[in-house]
Amino acid sequence: MKNSKIYILVFTSFCIIIGFIYLKFDFPERTQKPKTGQELSKMYCASCHLYPEPKVLPQHIWKNTLLPEMKNRMGLGDQKSIVSKIGYDEYINLAEKGVYAISPMLSNEEWLLIEKFYIDNSPSTPSPQKTKAENHLQTSSVELLKNLDQKQGLTTYFGVHDHQLMTATVLGQLKVTDLATKKKHNIQLPSPVVQIKTNSVLCIGGNMNPTQKKLGSLHEFDADFKNQQLIIDKLHRPVDFEHVDLNNDSIKDYLIAEFGNYTGQITLVDGKSKERKIIATNPGARNFVLRDVNNDGQMDFYALTTQAKERISLFINDGNANFKETTILDFPPHHGSSFFLLADLNNDGKEELIMANGDNADYSIVKKSFHGIRIFENQKKTWKEVYFFPSYGATNLLEIDLNHDGLTDLVSSSFFVEPEFRKTEQVLYFINEGNFKFKIAHPELPEIRPMTMRLGNANQDNIKEIYLGNFEFQANPDPNYNFIEAVIITPEF
């Protein structure tokens, strides 16, 4: 009994001492203020991609599309609604890959603070474009190619290879025209052709709509594009590829950009064994530029990723097709990255990086003042933006010496062009005047939707043509512009 009293006395004394310490000293946990919506947004939103400021997009976009999708991704949305939309198996698959959180990443109260922060601090209307250089009309020869079997353009590929004109449609048809004999033949492929290099043809897989299904394929043709064989199948919406030896065995391999949908990847397929190796994950792999960056005799490459974690990366090859990725430019998820290339624009022996960002689909279909053409210069191993031309919906880029003065000029096209710029910015000429200054011009074109753009020289006269493929989701309301399948432009300088 006596011992019990002693134990009670000791325990009581201990509690008093602990209580005194807790009251006396200012513990951070006790005085920490609840986080604000801004603090929470930087904590959670920046954990997946570059942080998006509220001001970059108008309020209705945040409220009606972006925030609901963010809520779903963070595990706070209506799971039944998501499952009914994409299917149970798809939902579980995406949850396993981290696209959707099954358990909430934060409390509902915290989410409401984030939501309020974005809605309260976003503008009611999109920001206006910056003042840009005058854009004059440049004389150009324009040839229209029409297809009377289809009212609107459905072209997914248009270009010239070895004196043959290639035209592909969304229905998987590839039309080949011999430019010398004018003979034509048609090939039916399992899905739309999106890229042709030498005698290899890349098919995107299924239709043009986003999907998680791996229906893409790579085919190899003979010299006259009549007979073909399947080389690689089960690709996830591939959009670009390179055929080059990457593992130093003197056999060309396939480097493939699998754009995907919620998920995607960059894949290396061994040219000899056909074994596949994933080089990088994340959806939105768009295009490659091959370079031996460190002059070690091994081919490295740059790659553009255009979804979520938008970025341009450099992949250094160790000689055995093992690559180390370094992000050289990082962009927020609303940037709309579309295409990039490398070219020496100021004749200093070093290449600049030129980028088109104008993708205007998915969750934020609205005018974006930050869309356009950008040039980045490599300054002491840091890529710095040295030029920007605002252009809604900028999509593709070409490098060409338009006026034959020895300086590299640029051509851009815009698939998501806004109505008021259809006449002047569907295609833009950037005529290089040195020191990253350009004279801006445009050809006179019909109203089309130029999804694809390539260079060619059909008549071998050293004057290159620009090949535009027209893709319209519905017939043009102006009947004068119906049936246009493609356009060939010859700039006249």
C-alpha positions in Angstrom: 0.0 0.0 0.0 2.8 2.3 0.9 4.6 1.5 -2.4 1.4 2.3 -4.3 1.2 5.7 -2.7 4.8 6.4 -3.7 4.1 5.3 -7.3 1.1 7.6 -7.5 3.1 10.5 -6.1 6.0 10.0 -8.5 3.6 9.7 -11.5 1.7 12.9 -10.5 5.0 14.8 -10.1 6.1 13.6 -13.5 2.9 14.9 -15.1 3.2 18.3 -13.4 6.8 18.6 -14.6 5.9 17.7 -18.2 2.9 20.1 -18.2 5.2 22.9 -16.9 7.7 22.3 -19.6 5.0 22.3 -22.3 3.6 25.6 -21.0 7.0 27.2 -20.4 8.6 26.4 -23.8 7.3 27.5 -27.2 7.2 24.3 -29.2 6.8 24.8 -33.1 4.1 22.2 -33.3 2.0 24.2 -30.8 2.4 27.6 -32.4 2.5 26.6 -36.1 -0.2 28.5 -38.0 -2.4 26.7 -40.5 -1.0 26.8 -44.0 -2.5 29.2 -46.5 -3.9 28.2 -49.9 -0.9 29.5 -51.6 1.5 27.6 -49.3 -0.5 24.4 -49.8 -0.6 24.8 -53.6 3.2 25.2 -53.7 3.5 22.1 -51.5 1.2 19.8 -53.5 1.0 21.2 -57.0 4.7 21.7 -57.4 5.3 18.1 -56.3 4.2 16.8 -59.7 5.3 19.5 -62.1 6.6 23.1 -62.3 4.4 25.4 -60.2 1.6 27.1 -62.1 0.7 30.7 -60.9 -3.0 31.5 -60.8 -2.6 34.5 -63.1 -1.5 32.5 -66.1 -5.0 31.3 -66.9 -8.5 32.9 -66.5 -10.7 32.1 -63.6 -13.3 30.0 -65.5 -10.6 27.6 -66.8 -9.3 27.0 -63.2 -12.8 26.6 -61.8 -14.4 24.5 -64.5 -11.7 22.2 -65.8 -8.2 22.4 -64.2 -9.2 22.3 -60.5 -11.7 19.5 -60.9 -9.1 17.4 -62.7 -6.4 18.3 -60.0 -8.9 17.2 -57.4 -9.4 13.9 -59.1 -5.6 13.3 -59.4 -5.2 14.1 -55.7 -7.7 11.4 -54.6 -10.5 13.8 -53.5 -12.7 13.4 -56.5 -15.8 11.1 -57.0 -14.2 7.8 -57.7 -17.5 6.4 -59.1 -17.6 9.2 -61.7 -14.0 8.6 -62.8 -14.6 4.9 -63.1 -17.7 5.4 -65.1 -15.7 7.6 -67.5 -12.6 5.6 -68.0 -13.5 2.1 -66.7 -12.5 0.2 -63.6 -9.5 -1.6 -65.0 -8.2 1.6 -66.5 -8.7 3.4 -63.2 -6.8 0.7 -61.2 -4.0 0.7 -63.8 -3.6 4.4 -63.6 -3.8 4.4 -59.8 -1.0 1.8 -59.7 1.1 4.1 -61.9 0.5 7.1 -59.7 -1.8 9.1 -62.1 -4.7 9.0 -59.6 -4.3 8.8 -55.9 -6.7 6.2 -54.4 -6.3 7.7 -50.9 -6.5 11.5 -50.5 -3.2 13.3 -50.6 -4.6 16.1 -48.4 -7.7 16.9 -46.4 -10.8 18.4 -48.0 -10.3 21.6 -45.9 -6.8 22.0 -47.4 -8.1 21.4 -50.9 -10.8 24.1 -50.5 -8.0 26.5 -49.5 -6.0 25.7 -52.7 -9.2 26.0 -54.8 -10.1 29.4 -53.3 -6.5 30.6 -53.8 -6.6 29.9 -57.5 -10.1 31.2 -58.1 -9.5 34.4 -56.1 -6.2 35.2 -57.7 -6.8 34.4 -61.4 -8.0 37.0 -63.9 -11.5 37.1 -65.4 -10.1 37.2 -68.9 -6.9 36.0 -70.6 -3.9 38.3 -70.7 -3.4 40.2 -73.9 -0.6 39.4 -76.3 2.5 41.5 -76.1 3.2 43.9 -79.0 4.9 42.1 -81.8 6.8 43.0 -84.9 5.0 43.9 -88.1 4.1 40.9 -90.3 4.1 41.7 -94.0 2.8 39.6 -97.0 5.6 37.7 -98.8 5.1 36.6 -102.4 5.0 32.8 -102.5 3.8 30.2 -105.0 0.9 28.2 -103.4 -0.4 24.9 -104.8 -3.6 23.3 -103.4 -4.1 19.6 -103.4 -7.7 18.6 -103.1 -9.4 15.3 -102.4 -13.0 15.3 -103.6 -13.7 12.1 -101.7 -13.5 13.8 -98.4 -15.0 17.2 -97.6 -12.5 18.2 -95.0 -8.7 17.7 -94.8 -7.9 14.6 -92.8 -4.1 14.5 -93.5 -1.8 13.1 -90.9 1.4 13.0 -93.0 2.5 14.9 -96.2 6.0 15.1 -97.6 8.5 14.1 -100.3 10.9 11.1 -100.1 13.2 10.0 -103.0 11.0 11.6 -105.7 7.8 10.2 -104.2 5.0 12.3 -102.7 3.6 10.7 -99.6 0.1 11.6 -98.3 -1.5 9.8 -95.3 -5.0 10.2 -93.9 -6.6 9.6 -90.6 -8.2 6.4 -92.0 -4.7 4.7 -92.3 -4.4 5.2 -96.0 -1.0 6.0 -97.5 -1.0 7.4 -101.0 2.3 7.3 -102.9 2.8 9.3 -106.1 6.0 8.9 -108.2 6.9 12.5 -109.2 8.7 11.4 -112.3 6.2 8.9 -113.8 3.1 10.3 -112.0 2.1 6.8 -111.2 0.1 6.3 -108.0 -0.6 3.5 -105.6 -2.4 3.2 -102.3 -1.5 1.3 -99.2 -3.8 0.5 -96.3 -2.1 0.5 -92.9 -3.7 -0.4 -89.5 -3.8 3.2 -88.3 -2.8 6.8 -89.3 0.8 7.4 -90.5 2.4 10.2 -88.5 6.1 9.9 -89.5 8.2 8.5 -92.4 12.0 8.3 -92.4 13.8 6.6 -95.3 11.7 3.5 -95.9 10.3 3.2 -92.3 6.8 4.3 -91.5 5.4 5.0 -88.0 1.7 4.5 -87.3 0.2 6.3 -84.3 -2.2 3.5 -83.4 -6.0 3.4 -83.5 -7.6 6.7 -84.1 -6.2 10.2 -83.3 -8.0 10.4 -80.0 -6.2 9.9 -76.6 -6.0 6.3 -75.5 -4.1 4.1 -73.1 -4.2 1.2 -75.7 -0.9 0.3 -77.3 -2.0 0.1 -81.0 0.9 1.9 -82.6 3.3 0.2 -85.0 6.5 0.6 -87.1 6.6 -0.8 -90.7 9.4 -1.1 -93.2 8.9 -0.8 -96.9 10.9 -1.6 -100.0 12.3 1.1 -102.2 9.1 1.9 -104.2 6.9 1.7 -101.1 4.8 -1.2 -102.4 5.7 -4.1 -100.1 6.1 -3.8 -96.4 6.6 -5.8 -93.2 5.8 -5.1 -89.6 8.9 -4.3 -87.5 7.5 -3.3 -84.1 4.0 -3.3 -82.7 2.2 -2.5 -79.5 3.5 1.0 -79.3 1.6 3.6 -77.2 0.6 6.4 -79.5 4.1 6.9 -81.1 4.7 10.2 -82.8 8.3 10.3 -83.8 11.3 8.0 -84.2 15.0 7.9 -85.2 16.8 5.0 -86.9 20.4 5.1 -85.6 23.0 3.0 -84.0 22.9 3.7 -80.3 24.6 0.7 -78.7 27.7 0.7 -80.8 27.1 -2.7 -82.6 27.0 -1.2 -86.2 23.3 -2.1 -86.5 20.8 0.7 -86.5 18.4 0.8 -83.5 14.9 2.5 -83.2 14.5 5.4 -80.8 10.7 5.9 -80.4 8.7 8.7 -78.8 5.6 7.1 -77.4 3.5 10.1 -76.7 0.9 8.0 -74.9 -2.0 9.5 -72.9 -2.0 9.5 -69.1 1.3 7.6 -69.4 3.9 7.4 -72.1 7.6 6.8 -72.6 10.8 7.0 -74.7 11.7 3.5 -75.9 14.8 2.1 -77.5 14.3 -1.0 -79.6 17.5 -2.9 -80.4 17.9 -3.2 -84.2 19.3 -6.8 -83.9 17.3 -8.5 -81.2 14.2 -6.2 -81.2 14.5 -6.1 -77.4 12.9 -3.0 -75.9 14.4 -0.8 -73.3 12.6 2.1 -71.6 14.8 5.2 -71.6 12.4 7.6 -69.9 8.8 7.6 -68.6 6.1 10.4 -68.6 3.6 11.1 -71.3 4.0 13.5 -74.1 7.3 12.5 -75.7 7.2 14.6 -78.9 10.4 14.7 -81.0 14.1 14.1 -81.0 17.3 15.9 -82.1 20.3 13.7 -82.5 23.8 15.1 -81.6 27.1 13.8 -80.3 27.1 16.4 -77.6 30.4 15.5 -75.8 32.3 14.4 -79.0 33.0 10.9 -77.7 31.8 9.2 -80.8 28.5 8.0 -79.3 25.2 9.4 -80.4 23.3 11.4 -77.7 19.9 13.0 -78.2 17.7 15.9 -77.0 14.0 15.2 -76.4 10.9 17.3 -75.9 8.2 16.2 -73.4 5.0 18.0 -73.8 2.6 16.7 -71.1 2.5 17.5 -67.4 6.3 17.7 -66.7 6.9 19.7 -69.9 10.7 19.9 -70.5 13.5 19.6 -73.0 16.1 17.0 -71.8 19.5 15.9 -73.0 20.3 12.2 -72.9 24.0 11.4 -72.8 24.9 7.9 -74.1 27.6 5.9 -72.4 28.2 3.9 -75.5 26.1 0.9 -74.6 22.7 2.7 -75.0 22.6 3.6 -71.3 21.5 7.2 -71.1 21.8 9.8 -68.4 19.0 12.4 -68.6 19.6 16.0 -67.7 16.7 18.6 -67.9 18.0 21.7 -69.7 14.7 23.6 -69.9 11.7 23.2 -67.7 8.2 24.5 -68.4 4.8 24.6 -66.5 2.1 22.1 -67.5 0.0 24.8 -69.2 2.9 25.9 -71.5 1.6 24.0 -74.6 5.0 22.7 -75.8 4.7 21.5 -79.4 8.0 21.1 -81.2 11.7 22.0 -81.1 14.8 22.0 -83.2 18.5 23.1 -82.9 20.1 25.5 -85.4 23.0 28.0 -85.5 21.2 31.3 -86.0 24.0 33.7 -85.5 26.8 31.8 -87.3 29.0 31.6 -84.1 29.5 27.8 -84.4 27.1 27.0 -81.6 23.5 25.9 -82.0 20.5 27.7 -80.5 17.4 25.9 -79.3 14.2 27.0 -81.1 10.8 26.0 -79.7 7.1 26.3 -80.7 4.6 26.2 -77.8 1.0 26.5 -78.8 -0.9 23.3 -78.0 -4.4 24.5 -77.1 -6.4 21.4 -76.3 -7.2 19.2 -73.3 -8.1 21.1 -70.1 -7.4 24.8 -70.9 -8.8 25.8 -74.3 -8.4 29.6 -74.2 -6.2 32.3 -75.7 -2.7 32.1 -74.2 -0.5 35.2 -74.5 2.6 33.1 -73.8 2.1 30.9 -76.9 4.6 31.5 -79.6 8.2 31.0 -81.0 11.1 31.1 -78.5 14.8 31.0 -79.1 17.2 29.9 -76.3 20.9 30.5 -76.4 23.4 28.3 -74.5 25.2 30.8 -72.3 27.8 29.2 -70.0 25.9 25.9 -69.9 22.6 27.7 -69.1 20.0 28.0 -71.8 18.6 31.6 -71.7 15.6 32.9 -73.7 16.9 35.6 -76.1 13.8 35.9 -78.5 10.1 35.5 -78.3 7.4 36.1 -80.9 3.8 35.8 -79.7 1.8 33.5 -81.9 -1.4 31.7 -80.8 -1.3 28.0 -81.4 2.3 27.7 -82.7 2.8 24.0 -83.6 5.7 23.2 -86.0 9.1 24.6 -87.0 11.5 24.3 -89.9 14.9 25.7 -90.5 15.7 27.0 -94.0 17.7 29.8 -95.7 14.7 31.5 -97.3 16.5 34.4 -99.0 19.8 32.6 -99.7 21.9 35.0 -97.7 23.8 32.3 -95.7 21.8 32.9 -92.5 19.4 30.3 -91.2 15.8 31.4 -91.3 12.8 29.8 -89.6 9.3 28.8 -90.7 6.5 28.2 -88.2 3.0 26.9 -88.6 0.0 27.1 -86.3 -2.6 24.4 -86.0 -4.5 26.1 -83.2 -4.5 29.5 -84.8 -7.1 32.0 -83.6 -9.7 33.2 -86.1 -8.3 36.8 -86.3 -4.9 35.5 -87.3 -6.0 32.8 -89.8 -4.8 34.9 -92.8 -1.5 36.1 -91.3 -0.2 33.4 -88.9 -1.1 30.0 -90.3 2.5 30.1 -91.6 5.1 32.6 -90.6 8.5 33.3 -92.1 11.2 34.5 -89.7 13.9 36.1 -92.0 17.1 36.2 -90.1 18.8 39.7 -89.9 21.4 38.7 -87.4 21.8 39.1 -83.6 18.4 37.3 -83.0 16.5 39.9 -85.0 14.0 38.8 -87.6 11.8 40.3 -90.3 8.4 38.6 -90.0 6.4 37.7 -93.1 3.7 35.3 -94.3 2.4 33.7 -97.5 -1.2 34.2 -98.7 -3.0 30.9 -97.9 -6.5 29.5 -97.8 -8.0 28.9 -94.4 -6.8 25.5 -93.4 -5.6 23.6 -90.2 -1.9 22.9 -90.9 -1.3 19.9 -88.6 1.9 18.8 -90.3 4.7 20.7 -92.0 7.9 19.5 -93.8 10.5 20.6 -96.2 11.1 19.0 -99.6 12.7 19.6 -103.0 10.5 17.8 -105.5 12.1 19.1 -108.7 15.7 19.1 -107.4 16.3 22.8 -108.2 17.8 23.7 -104.9 14.7 25.7 -104.0 12.9 23.9 -101.2 9.2 23.7 -100.8 7.1 23.7 -97.7 4.6 20.8 -97.4 1.5 21.4 -95.2 -1.0 18.7 -94.3 -4.5 20.0 -93.6 -6.4 18.4 -90.8 -9.9 19.7 -89.9 -12.2 18.0 -87.4 -15.2 19.2 -89.4 -15.8 20.7 -92.8 -14.8 24.4 -93.2 -17.9 26.6 -93.0 -16.6 28.4 -96.1 -17.3 26.0 -99.0 -14.3 27.6 -100.9 -11.9 25.9 -98.5 -13.5 22.5 -98.5 -11.7 19.4 -99.9 -8.2 20.8 -99.4 -6.0 17.8 -98.4 -2.6 19.6 -98.5 -0.8 22.7 -99.6 2.7 23.1 -101.2 4.3 26.5 -100.7 7.4 27.8 -102.6 8.7 31.0 -101.0 9.9 33.6 -103.5 12.7 35.8 -102.3 
